[in-house]
Amino acid sequence: MAQPRTLALDAMGGDHGPEVVVPGAAISLERHPALSFVFVGDEARIAAQLAAHPALAARARIVHTTQVVAMHEKPSQALRRGKGSSMWLALEAVRNGEAHAAVSAGNTGALMAMAKLILRPMTGIERPAIAALWPTVTAECIVLDVGANIGATARQLTDFALMGAAMGRALFHVERPSVGLLNVGVEDIKGAEEVKAAHALLKGAADLPLDYRGFIEGDEIGQGRVDVVVVEGFAGNIALKTAEGTARQIGQYLRDAMMRTWLSRLGALLARGGFRVLKEKMDPRRVNGGTFLGLNGIAVKSHGGTDALGFASAVDLGYEMAESGLLSRLAADLETFHGRLGEVPAPNEKNEHERRA
């Protein structure tokens, strides 16, 4: 039976603020009736939207603030001026045990900087990563890092593998998720030195709670060859944006082709059921939301320009992460792996919100 979970939502984040965040939360509540919400932002705007969703209003409270982190602000500016903002207070709710996860459609760089400061990295984690869900021909896979870091050492890439595997267990309910390292080829001699070093570490760690499959290439991500794809953030972000752009390009090609002649229009009409399925599979709103992994708390980043359906997907992801016990299992995996390497990481803050849950 699902446990009651509370999510803190940055109601002012993104391009549309409460006008998308509140309806999105209402959609997610229909899917997960055990949810409750803390909406952080302009009380008048939030209350106006909640009035149209009485079931949601009954399971929500509002924390008022007029401070908002702008989408164009640099992370350093956001840290200096963002204390007390809707983004800051949503993350504080997680740190203080008032919420199990925070969701924001706001400035990605600012959210990562604030999350690292407020939630703090887990013991032994040098760099948190952003993990995104990626549609494949079979189901979905997890790709990380997709933009939190530029470059990564072999040790950091192996940590990403552990973090991705923990998320895979949470979402896919697989005890040993399959993991691949994104590379320019599948041969051991190819790739950057750090990638090859990470490959060696993962190959020699048969006791890890994952099934390491070696190198994979970019065209294999969408084939669903592995549950988790590990890559440093610069290449990961480029791959993600390229895939999103390619999906839109293919969609435009299809629309143009179907409208060229009366015969093609007739064919489109007859095939409308198949096109509807294709549209749903290619809809980025289904997999909207990137999880910040490696922190003492759960934070989910939604696309800033998404609609209510897309934001609901990000809320769903936050709920599933909280429900899974992700943080405690990941902490145990990291302790085991770093202990095997002979490392003794400095103690860090405990996951108080998960312990209380």
URLIN-V985952 format. One record per residue. N is the residue number from 1. RES is the residue in three letters. PSI is psi in radians with two decimals (none if undefined). OMEGA is omega as a letter, one per 30 degrees, with the letter a starting at -180 (NA if undefined). Layout:
n:N res:RES psi:PSI omega:OMEGA
n:N res:RES psi:PSI omega:OMEGA
//
This chain:
n:1 res:MET psi:2.36 omega:a
n:2 res:ALA psi:2.39 omega:l
n:3 res:GLN psi:2.60 omega:l
n:4 res:PRO psi:2.32 omega:a
n:5 res:ARG psi:2.49 omega:l
n:6 res:THR psi:2.28 omega:l
n:7 res:LEU psi:2.38 omega:l
n:8 res:ALA psi:2.15 omega:a
n:9 res:LEU psi:2.20 omega:l
n:10 res:ASP psi:1.64 omega:a
n:11 res:ALA psi:-0.28 omega:a
n:12 res:MET psi:-0.06 omega:a
n:13 res:GLY psi:2.74 omega:l
n:14 res:GLY psi:-3.01 omega:a
n:15 res:ASP psi:-0.34 omega:a
n:16 res:HIS psi:-0.22 omega:l
n:17 res:GLY psi:-2.47 omega:a
n:18 res:PRO psi:-0.43 omega:a
n:19 res:GLU psi:-0.32 omega:l
n:20 res:VAL psi:-0.71 omega:a
n:21 res:VAL psi:-0.81 omega:a
n:22 res:VAL psi:-0.87 omega:l
n:23 res:PRO psi:-0.60 omega:l
n:24 res:GLY psi:-0.74 omega:l
n:25 res:ALA psi:-0.62 omega:l
n:26 res:ALA psi:-0.71 omega:l
n:27 res:ILE psi:-0.79 omega:a
n:28 res:SER psi:-0.62 omega:l
n:29 res:LEU psi:-0.62 omega:l
n:30 res:GLU psi:-0.60 omega:a
n:31 res:ARG psi:-0.55 omega:a
n:32 res:HIS psi:1.44 omega:a
n:33 res:PRO psi:-0.24 omega:l
n:34 res:ALA psi:-0.04 omega:a
n:35 res:LEU psi:2.59 omega:l
n:36 res:SER psi:2.81 omega:a
n:37 res:PHE psi:2.55 omega:l
n:38 res:VAL psi:1.95 omega:l
n:39 res:PHE psi:2.19 omega:a
n:40 res:VAL psi:2.13 omega:l
n:41 res:GLY psi:-2.73 omega:a
n:42 res:ASP psi:1.96 omega:a
n:43 res:GLU psi:-0.71 omega:a
n:44 res:ALA psi:-0.78 omega:a
n:45 res:ARG psi:-0.69 omega:a
n:46 res:ILE psi:-0.80 omega:a
n:47 res:ALA psi:-0.64 omega:l
n:48 res:ALA psi:-0.66 omega:l
n:49 res:GLN psi:-0.68 omega:a
n:50 res:LEU psi:-0.47 omega:a
n:51 res:ALA psi:-0.47 omega:l
n:52 res:ALA psi:-0.05 omega:a
n:53 res:HIS psi:1.30 omega:a
n:54 res:PRO psi:-0.62 omega:l
n:55 res:ALA psi:-0.69 omega:l
n:56 res:LEU psi:-0.76 omega:a
n:57 res:ALA psi:-0.58 omega:a
n:58 res:ALA psi:-0.30 omega:a
n:59 res:ARG psi:0.50 omega:a
n:60 res:ALA psi:2.66 omega:l
n:61 res:ARG psi:2.77 omega:a
n:62 res:ILE psi:2.31 omega:l
n:63 res:VAL psi:2.01 omega:a
n:64 res:HIS psi:2.36 omega:l
n:65 res:THR psi:2.56 omega:l
n:66 res:THR psi:-0.10 omega:a
n:67 res:GLN psi:2.32 omega:a
n:68 res:VAL psi:2.41 omega:l
n:69 res:VAL psi:2.09 omega:a
n:70 res:ALA psi:2.65 omega:a
n:71 res:MET psi:-0.45 omega:a
n:72 res:HIS psi:-0.08 omega:a
n:73 res:GLU psi:2.45 omega:l
n:74 res:LYS psi:2.63 omega:l
n:75 res:PRO psi:-0.69 omega:a
n:76 res:SER psi:-0.68 omega:l
n:77 res:GLN psi:-0.72 omega:a
n:78 res:ALA psi:-0.67 omega:l
n:79 res:LEU psi:-0.66 omega:a
n:80 res:ARG psi:-0.69 omega:a
n:81 res:ARG psi:-0.07 omega:a
n:82 res:GLY psi:-0.08 omega:a
n:83 res:LYS psi:2.24 omega:a
n:84 res:GLY psi:-0.03 omega:l
n:85 res:SER psi:2.95 omega:a
n:86 res:SER psi:-0.65 omega:l
n:87 res:MET psi:-0.82 omega:a
n:88 res:TRP psi:-0.83 omega:a
n:89 res:LEU psi:-0.57 omega:l
n:90 res:ALA psi:-0.74 omega:l
n:91 res:LEU psi:-0.66 omega:l
n:92 res:GLU psi:-0.60 omega:l
n:93 res:ALA psi:-0.62 omega:l
n:94 res:VAL psi:-0.83 omega:a
n:95 res:ARG psi:-0.66 omega:a
n:96 res:ASN psi:0.02 omega:l
n:97 res:GLY psi:0.21 omega:l
n:98 res:GLU psi:-0.28 omega:l
n:99 res:ALA psi:2.67 omega:l
n:100 res:HIS psi:-0.33 omega:l
n:101 res:ALA psi:2.72 omega:l
n:102 res:ALA psi:2.49 omega:l
n:103 res:VAL psi:2.30 omega:l
n:104 res:SER psi:2.50 omega:l
n:105 res:ALA psi:0.27 omega:a
n:106 res:GLY psi:-2.90 omega:a
n:107 res:ASN psi:2.07 omega:a
n:108 res:THR psi:-0.84 omega:a
n:109 res:GLY psi:-0.73 omega:l
n:110 res:ALA psi:-0.71 omega:a
n:111 res:LEU psi:-0.74 omega:l
n:112 res:MET psi:-0.77 omega:a
n:113 res:ALA psi:-0.77 omega:l
n:114 res:MET psi:-0.71 omega:a
n:115 res:ALA psi:-0.71 omega:l
n:116 res:LYS psi:-0.66 omega:a
n:117 res:LEU psi:-0.75 omega:a
n:118 res:ILE psi:-0.81 omega:a
n:119 res:LEU psi:-0.47 omega:l
n:120 res:ARG psi:2.51 omega:l
n:121 res:PRO psi:2.63 omega:l
n:122 res:MET psi:2.83 omega:l
n:123 res:THR psi:2.19 omega:l
n:124 res:GLY psi:-0.16 omega:a
n:125 res:ILE psi:2.13 omega:l
n:126 res:GLU psi:-0.70 omega:a
n:127 res:ARG psi:2.09 omega:l
n:128 res:PRO psi:2.85 omega:a
n:129 res:ALA psi:2.75 omega:l
n:130 res:ILE psi:2.16 omega:l
n:131 res:ALA psi:2.30 omega:a
n:132 res:ALA psi:2.57 omega:l
n:133 res:LEU psi:2.46 omega:a
n:134 res:TRP psi:2.11 omega:l
n:135 res:PRO psi:2.47 omega:l
n:136 res:THR psi:3.05 omega:a
n:137 res:VAL psi:-0.31 omega:l
n:138 res:THR psi:-0.82 omega:l
n:139 res:ALA psi:-1.88 omega:l
n:140 res:GLU psi:2.73 omega:l
n:141 res:CYS psi:3.00 omega:l
n:142 res:ILE psi:2.32 omega:l
n:143 res:VAL psi:2.25 omega:l
n:144 res:LEU psi:2.51 omega:g
n:145 res:ASP psi:2.49 omega:l
n:146 res:VAL psi:0.48 omega:l
n:147 res:GLY psi:0.01 omega:a
n:148 res:ALA psi:-0.47 omega:a
n:149 res:ASN psi:2.65 omega:l
n:150 res:ILE psi:1.96 omega:a
n:151 res:GLY psi:2.84 omega:l
n:152 res:ALA psi:2.51 omega:l
n:153 res:THR psi:2.96 omega:l
n:154 res:ALA psi:-0.73 omega:l
n:155 res:ARG psi:-0.74 omega:a
n:156 res:GLN psi:-0.67 omega:l
n:157 res:LEU psi:-0.65 omega:l
n:158 res:THR psi:-0.62 omega:l
n:159 res:ASP psi:-0.70 omega:l
n:160 res:PHE psi:-0.69 omega:l
n:161 res:ALA psi:-0.77 omega:l
n:162 res:LEU psi:-0.73 omega:a
n:163 res:MET psi:-0.75 omega:l
n:164 res:GLY psi:-0.67 omega:l
n:165 res:ALA psi:-0.67 omega:l
n:166 res:ALA psi:-0.72 omega:l
n:167 res:MET psi:-0.65 omega:l
n:168 res:GLY psi:-0.73 omega:l
n:169 res:ARG psi:-0.66 omega:a
n:170 res:ALA psi:-0.76 omega:a
n:171 res:LEU psi:-0.72 omega:a
n:172 res:PHE psi:-0.15 omega:l
n:173 res:HIS psi:0.75 omega:l
n:174 res:VAL psi:2.24 omega:a
n:175 res:GLU psi:-0.62 omega:l
n:176 res:ARG psi:1.45 omega:a
n:177 res:PRO psi:2.51 omega:l
n:178 res:SER psi:2.46 omega:a
n:179 res:VAL psi:2.40 omega:l
n:180 res:GLY psi:2.60 omega:l
n:181 res:LEU psi:2.17 omega:l
n:182 res:LEU psi:2.27 omega:a
n:183 res:ASN psi:3.01 omega:a
n:184 res:VAL psi:-0.01 omega:l
n:185 res:GLY psi:2.96 omega:a
n:186 res:VAL psi:-0.12 omega:l
n:187 res:GLU psi:2.56 omega:a
n:188 res:ASP psi:-0.46 omega:a
n:189 res:ILE psi:-0.16 omega:a
n:190 res:LYS psi:2.69 omega:l
n:191 res:GLY psi:2.96 omega:l
n:192 res:ALA psi:2.72 omega:a
n:193 res:GLU psi:-0.68 omega:a
n:194 res:GLU psi:-0.65 omega:l
n:195 res:VAL psi:-0.73 omega:l
n:196 res:LYS psi:-0.63 omega:l
n:197 res:ALA psi:-0.70 omega:l
n:198 res:ALA psi:-0.66 omega:l
n:199 res:HIS psi:-0.78 omega:l
n:200 res:ALA psi:-0.72 omega:l
n:201 res:LEU psi:-0.78 omega:a
n:202 res:LEU psi:-0.61 omega:l
n:203 res:LYS psi:-0.57 omega:a
n:204 res:GLY psi:0.19 omega:a
n:205 res:ALA psi:1.16 omega:a
n:206 res:ALA psi:-0.31 omega:a
n:207 res:ASP psi:-0.03 omega:l
n:208 res:LEU psi:2.65 omega:a
n:209 res:PRO psi:0.94 omega:l
n:210 res:LEU psi:2.82 omega:l
n:211 res:ASP psi:1.70 omega:a
n:212 res:TYR psi:2.17 omega:a
n:213 res:ARG psi:0.06 omega:l
n:214 res:GLY psi:-2.73 omega:a
n:215 res:PHE psi:2.54 omega:l
n:216 res:ILE psi:2.73 omega:l
n:217 res:GLU psi:2.92 omega:a
n:218 res:GLY psi:-0.63 omega:a
n:219 res:ASP psi:-0.14 omega:a
n:220 res:GLU psi:-0.17 omega:a
n:221 res:ILE psi:-0.90 omega:a
n:222 res:GLY psi:-0.21 omega:l
n:223 res:GLN psi:-0.15 omega:l
n:224 res:GLY psi:0.56 omega:a
n:225 res:ARG psi:-0.59 omega:l
n:226 res:VAL psi:2.82 omega:l
n:227 res:ASP psi:-0.55 omega:a
n:228 res:VAL psi:2.25 omega:l
n:229 res:VAL psi:2.18 omega:a
n:230 res:VAL psi:2.31 omega:a
n:231 res:VAL psi:2.67 omega:l
n:232 res:GLU psi:2.80 omega:a
n:233 res:GLY psi:-0.54 omega:a
n:234 res:PHE psi:-0.94 omega:l
n:235 res:ALA psi:-0.62 omega:a
n:236 res:GLY psi:-0.71 omega:l
n:237 res:ASN psi:-0.70 omega:l
n:238 res:ILE psi:-0.77 omega:l
n:239 res:ALA psi:-0.75 omega:a
n:240 res:LEU psi:-0.85 omega:a
n:241 res:LYS psi:-0.62 omega:l
n:242 res:THR psi:-0.76 omega:l
n:243 res:ALA psi:-0.74 omega:l
n:244 res:GLU psi:-0.75 omega:l
n:245 res:GLY psi:-0.68 omega:l
n:246 res:THR psi:-0.69 omega:l
n:247 res:ALA psi:-0.76 omega:l
n:248 res:ARG psi:-0.67 omega:a
n:249 res:GLN psi:-0.80 omega:l
n:250 res:ILE psi:-0.72 omega:l
n:251 res:GLY psi:-0.73 omega:l
n:252 res:GLN psi:-0.71 omega:l
n:253 res:TYR psi:-0.80 omega:a
n:254 res:LEU psi:-0.78 omega:l
n:255 res:ARG psi:-0.78 omega:l
n:256 res:ASP psi:-0.74 omega:a
n:257 res:ALA psi:-0.66 omega:a
n:258 res:MET psi:-0.30 omega:a
n:259 res:MET psi:0.09 omega:a
n:260 res:ARG psi:-0.78 omega:a
n:261 res:THR psi:2.93 omega:l
n:262 res:TRP psi:-0.54 omega:l
n:263 res:LEU psi:-0.71 omega:l
n:264 res:SER psi:-0.60 omega:l
n:265 res:ARG psi:-0.69 omega:l
n:266 res:LEU psi:-0.74 omega:l
n:267 res:GLY psi:-0.70 omega:l
n:268 res:ALA psi:-0.67 omega:l
n:269 res:LEU psi:-0.76 omega:a
n:270 res:LEU psi:-0.51 omega:a
n:271 res:ALA psi:0.28 omega:a
n:272 res:ARG psi:-0.53 omega:l
n:273 res:GLY psi:-0.78 omega:l
n:274 res:GLY psi:-0.69 omega:l
n:275 res:PHE psi:-0.56 omega:l
n:276 res:ARG psi:-0.73 omega:l
n:277 res:VAL psi:-0.76 omega:l
n:278 res:LEU psi:-0.75 omega:l
n:279 res:LYS psi:-0.72 omega:l
n:280 res:GLU psi:-0.72 omega:a
n:281 res:LYS psi:-0.58 omega:a
n:282 res:MET psi:-0.02 omega:a
n:283 res:ASP psi:1.98 omega:a
n:284 res:PRO psi:-0.30 omega:l
n:285 res:ARG psi:-0.41 omega:a
n:286 res:ARG psi:-0.52 omega:a
n:287 res:VAL psi:0.49 omega:a
n:288 res:ASN psi:2.36 omega:l
n:289 res:GLY psi:2.15 omega:l
n:290 res:GLY psi:2.33 omega:a
n:291 res:THR psi:2.34 omega:l
n:292 res:PHE psi:1.92 omega:a
n:293 res:LEU psi:2.57 omega:l
n:294 res:GLY psi:0.18 omega:l
n:295 res:LEU psi:2.80 omega:l
n:296 res:ASN psi:1.02 omega:a
n:297 res:GLY psi:2.83 omega:a
n:298 res:ILE psi:2.19 omega:l
n:299 res:ALA psi:2.31 omega:a
n:300 res:VAL psi:2.32 omega:l
n:301 res:LYS psi:2.11 omega:l
n:302 res:SER psi:2.67 omega:l
n:303 res:HIS psi:2.41 omega:a
n:304 res:GLY psi:-0.54 omega:a
n:305 res:GLY psi:0.20 omega:a
n:306 res:THR psi:2.93 omega:l
n:307 res:ASP psi:-2.98 omega:a
n:308 res:ALA psi:-0.68 omega:l
n:309 res:LEU psi:-0.73 omega:l
n:310 res:GLY psi:-0.73 omega:l
n:311 res:PHE psi:-0.61 omega:l
n:312 res:ALA psi:-0.62 omega:l
n:313 res:SER psi:-0.68 omega:l
n:314 res:ALA psi:-0.67 omega:l
n:315 res:VAL psi:-0.76 omega:l
n:316 res:ASP psi:-0.75 omega:a
n:317 res:LEU psi:-0.77 omega:l
n:318 res:GLY psi:-0.72 omega:l
n:319 res:TYR psi:-0.81 omega:a
n:320 res:GLU psi:-0.65 omega:l
n:321 res:MET psi:-0.74 omega:a
n:322 res:ALA psi:-0.68 omega:a
n:323 res:GLU psi:-0.43 omega:a
n:324 res:SER psi:-0.26 omega:a
n:325 res:GLY psi:0.53 omega:a
n:326 res:LEU psi:-0.82 omega:a
n:327 res:LEU psi:-0.74 omega:a
n:328 res:SER psi:-0.67 omega:l
n:329 res:ARG psi:-0.69 omega:l
n:330 res:LEU psi:-0.72 omega:l
n:331 res:ALA psi:-0.72 omega:l
n:332 res:ALA psi:-0.70 omega:l
n:333 res:ASP psi:-0.78 omega:a
n:334 res:LEU psi:-0.70 omega:l
n:335 res:GLU psi:-0.73 omega:l
n:336 res:THR psi:-0.82 omega:a
n:337 res:PHE psi:-0.82 omega:a
n:338 res:HIS psi:-0.57 omega:l
n:339 res:GLY psi:-0.64 omega:l
n:340 res:ARG psi:-0.52 omega:l
n:341 res:LEU psi:-0.08 omega:a
n:342 res:GLY psi:0.33 omega:a
n:343 res:GLU psi:2.55 omega:l
n:344 res:VAL psi:1.52 omega:a
n:345 res:PRO psi:2.61 omega:l
n:346 res:ALA psi:2.52 omega:l
n:347 res:PRO psi:2.60 omega:a
n:348 res:ASN psi:3.13 omega:a
n:349 res:GLU psi:2.55 omega:l
n:350 res:LYS psi:2.77 omega:l
n:351 res:ASN psi:1.37 omega:a
n:352 res:GLU psi:-0.71 omega:a
n:353 res:HIS psi:-0.59 omega:l
n:354 res:GLU psi:-0.63 omega:l
n:355 res:ARG psi:-0.71 omega:l
n:356 res:ARG psi:-0.53 omega:a
n:357 res:ALA psi:none omega:NA
//
